[in-house]
């Protein structure tokens, strides 16, 4: 009887080891939970975000080219006074604003002690000019009570945030 008890214990020990091994193997073959972001897999989210960033960047660049071409055409044909008011404002602002941004970017390259210098050259001047004009016009058009005015701090914050978002997206 002693011999039977030892055999039973050995058998039970073997079964415990087999059970441990089975649980270990089972966890390896169980489908693992997919990492999700915004309701989809992380890989798909990353691909879609990159595509969106690329499309937005191309749209900003296209808009900058269009302003430049429109400005050149209007100057060649001497049609600038015939443009709608807002378009003439945009065309009148685009080149001087872009030139001022370019000058500031050059200054930031030379003088490394300027606080915003580390970030100011992250986007092309054309793109920064288009973003600035569009954000400022958006603020002016959503002004309260028909008064076309905005606070400088609010304008600076909105433009800065838009450019910061573009820099983040531009680097991806």
Buried (B, 14 or more C-beta within 10 A) or exposed (E): EEEEEEEEEEEEEEEEEEEEEEEEEEEEEEEEEEEEEEEEEEEEBEEEBEEEBEEBBEEBBEBBEEBBEBBEEBEEEEEBEEBEEEEBEBBEBBBEBBEEBBEBBEEBEEEEEEEEBEEBBBBBBBBBBBBBBBBBBEBEEEEEEEEEEBEEEEBEEBBBEBBEEBBEBBEE
